[in-house]
Amino acid sequence: MSTFEVTSELYSEAEFCSTDSGNGNAVSKFTFTYPNQTKQLSTTTTRTAEADKSCNGTLIERDMREQTNGSDIDESESESESGDDVDIEAELNDDCYVPVSFDQPGKLQSSIEVDKDGDLLVARLRKGVIEIEHRKSTLLNMVGLQIWRGALLLADYILHNERKFRNSHILELGSGVGLTSIVASMYAREVICTDIDIGGLLGLIRDNIQRNVHLSNPTCRMSVSELDFKVSYQDYPQTLKSQLQSVQYVLAADVIYDDDITEAFVRTLVSLLLELPKLKAIYIALEKRYVFTLEDMDSVAPCYDYFLRCFQKRNNRFGINRWKLINVCMNFPRYFDYDKVKDLVLLKICHASK
Ligand SMILES: C[S@@+](CC[C@H](N)C(=O)[O-])C[C@H]1O[C@@H](n2cnc3c(N)ncnc32)[C@H](O)[C@@H]1O
């Protein structure tokens, strides 16, 4: 295990206010904007037919289709040129009602603007604050005590897809200090927040849940359990296995950074895909973290590539892909304040037949 301290780059870029909690931890306020309520409450909407450049440069063909809000939503997908070995498709975000041209950032309509990165600037309606106790730097084996960009990306996705997650049963893997689960609890009926118990992590998650309990949906049941990717599903405690039977969505942010952990993570994903009868989708946020290597004479994202290889190996056991891996369209707004760097991606895994 490395004795070097690692630091999430988030702290230098996010505009949050931190205080020292006296035990070496910081307590930071993460401000977010609630999604535009009027759009969420409309009963129907129509997508416009178009092809635009989005999702990290992939070309997306959009279909004209009507969709009723409030129903369980299965995203429309279309093939994209991903350049990856694994067949990754682009997923249209359900709430991408507004065509965004990334070639011409700036003003689109009188009420809708995009920033220089092409992210939608949302009307500032109502703000919320999540207060989180965390570390600002740790050894590599305790990175869960910090907050990473993936947690905020996934939190943005939940805020933007409120209808999808409302009254749902959610499992978060590798939750860290619990920010994404806390956002999920604003809409879900149940959130099972899990991680390994190292450096008092599970206790810290419980404290953070308590700090923000006023934000949660009052009918949401939240629990914190140990779930170690290196423990096989058969050996999970019976109570956890029973709870998992209701889970519809699995979330994981920034858990792909070490090949050993990645292998165990993929084994866990496959077990969950096989064992959870109500599972609709797994969402994985990650930063590709490109490095230049002399061996490749190119910039490569070794941890991401290793994840794709591991997943593909297990997915293609019998020569057919049982599950599909989809690149979620990234042009949903930023509700939290952080740098949505271009290496950030959001993947969705679901049964190939869905
Ligand atoms: C980079 S942190 C991300 C934390 C949080 N999701 C975020 O984005 O802020 C990686 C997370 O994976 C967890 N992790 C590492 N090894 C694990 C294992 N074997 N089983 C489950 N979680 C693990 C860590 O404890 C940590 O919470």
The ligand as a Gaussian input file, in Angstrom:
#p B3LYP/6-31G(d) Opt

LIG

0 1
 C      -12.234000       7.416000      -4.894000
 S      -13.297000       6.891000      -3.598000
 C      -14.877000       7.412000      -4.160000
 C      -15.785000       7.723000      -3.022000
 C      -17.108000       8.339000      -3.420000
 N      -17.897000       7.429000      -4.195000
 C      -16.879000       9.621000      -4.198000
 O      -17.001000       9.600000      -5.441000
 O      -16.602000      10.636000      -3.572000
 C      -13.365000       5.104000      -3.873000
 C      -14.333000       4.377000      -2.954000
 O      -14.262000       2.974000      -3.205000
 C      -14.268000       2.316000      -1.947000
 N      -13.662000       0.983000      -2.019000
 C      -12.336000       0.667000      -2.156000
 N      -12.173000      -0.645000      -2.085000
 C      -13.398000      -1.184000      -1.917000
 C      -13.880000      -2.525000      -1.778000
 N      -13.045000      -3.568000      -1.787000
 N      -15.200000      -2.709000      -1.625000
 C      -16.061000      -1.668000      -1.595000
 N      -15.672000      -0.386000      -1.720000
 C      -14.367000      -0.152000      -1.876000
 C      -13.445000       3.248000      -1.073000
 O      -13.584000       2.986000       0.309000
 C      -13.993000       4.592000      -1.491000
 O      -15.122000       4.957000      -0.773000

